Amino acid sequence: MTGRSVRGKGSQTGFVVAVIVVMVAAVVVAKVAAGGSGDADKSSRARALPAPSTEGQAADAHAGEVHEGEQAAGAPPETDRTKTPVRSKAGPRLEPQVVDGVKVFALTAEPVQWELVPGKTVTAWGYNGQVPGPEIWVDEGDRVRIQFTNKLPASTTIHWHGIAVPNEMDGVPGMTQDAIEPGKSFTYEFEAKPSGTFWYHSHDDSARQVDMGLAGAFVIKGKAEPKYDREYIQLIDEWIRLPDGRNGWEGVGHAGHNPGEYNWFTLNGKSFPATENMVVKQGDRVRVRLINAGYQAHPMHLHGKRMTVVAKDGAPLPAPYQADTVLVGSGERYDFEFLADDPGQWMFHCHILHHVGNDTVEPGGLMNFVTYEGYKNAYEKQKEARGERTGHQ
């Protein structure tokens, strides 16, 4: 019995020694592979941390890819802002010409300097000189023709996100069509189906081109869709704006490596306080169509009441549900409705509160209000009596 005990202890001792030898060898190998430098390891970790993006500090997480005045291989040329118009207002819904029963729309992709708020522009690529592109509204079953012209310094295409187009109209370069080169045109044609909330966007070098503004809303009204007194689109996006107004995608091979690079956030191309409010009247039945054209998820929250979510990605929900916050992922669409029965000034905003600032300065970003025509709350009346303006005007 004693002999068995002694042999067990010897085996355990040998095992422990073997483990120690293996551990020491592993440490030595790790140090050799790392060059034996603890400082290098710390430096590597420090470089991995995202730098804050502010106007004053001009932090650019991807500036190391290209030196000032140089061009990264494969990147389109930087926009000459002295020759690029400043645009600040989106136009109305795009109206078609009707030719032999076909609704014909004209779209042109071109560089612009887009005004996010007064005095702050960003280099962008837009459709028809605006960001986002003009809203296109048609009826289910319409024959639609899009005559597209490319005035960008790079090739592009248009993808009709969620619409049941023929495969050759899908806008994927090298698979369903050739890329549309600068100065060239292409005609897309399809039947508008199914009904719902959709959007259109570039699908050529799409990470860059969509992030620079090439997106717009496309609504197909259903034949059995309820009637609404007011309908609004809220197209959500985020931007990498550098301190001099250049877009973070200019002159580099790739940007957007981490969420911290995005420092401006927009609803329909504008940041608060330049966002447009959703104006209603008492008793209105209102439908809001949310489209996330950006790369980050945004939990959109309405103050004062619950939203009734009636559609997801264009498809009517068999069981609509109520929520006060709706998380909208990249590329997703949610439609909600509400009855305007509680007069006030009700904020609508992203609940990732970093996204309600302009380059980290609040208030700003993804924020506007549901406002009632002719209504002023007690706070507004007090401010008015003192000759002051309220913050959302």
Number of C-alpha atoms within 10 A of each C-alpha: 5 6 7 8 9 10 11 10 11 11 10 11 11 10 11 11 11 11 11 11 10 10 12 11 11 12 11 12 13 12 12 11 10 12 11 13 12 11 9 12 12 10 11 11 10 11 10 9 11 15 15 17 22 18 16 8 11 14 16 19 21 16 14 9 15 14 11 8 7 12 17 15 11 10 16 18 14 17 20 10 15 8 10 15 13 18 15 20 14 17 13 9 13 15 15 17 13 13 9 8 10 16 17 19 18 16 19 16 25 20 26 27 27 27 23 28 19 11 6 13 20 24 29 31 30 27 26 20 25 28 28 30 29 22 19 19 17 19 18 18 16 16 18 20 21 17 15 20 23 21 19 20 17 17 19 27 27 25 20 21 20 20 23 15 19 12 11 13 18 20 26 19 18 9 11 13 15 14 20 21 17 16 12 14 15 17 14 20 18 18 17 23 19 19 22 25 28 24 26 22 24 25 21 21 14 15 16 23 21 24 24 25 29 27 29 25 26 24 21 21 20 15 10 8 10 9 10 12 12 15 14 14 19 21 22 28 31 26 25 26 26 25 19 12 18 19 23 26 26 21 24 23 16 16 21 18 11 10 12 15 24 23 23 27 28 27 26 22 26 30 28 24 20 21 21 18 21 20 14 21 19 13 13 15 18 20 23 18 25 25 27 23 28 23 19 15 18 22 15 19 21 20 15 15 16 17 22 17 23 20 21 19 20 22 16 17 13 8 8 12 13 15 13 16 18 20 16 21 17 16 18 21 25 22 26 21 20 17 19 18 14 13 19 17 20 18 17 20 24 24 18 13 15 20 26 24 19 23 24 18 14 13 17 26 33 32 28 27 19 20 20 21 12 8 14 15 10 10 10 16 15 14 12 13 10 9 8 11 13 11 8 16 8
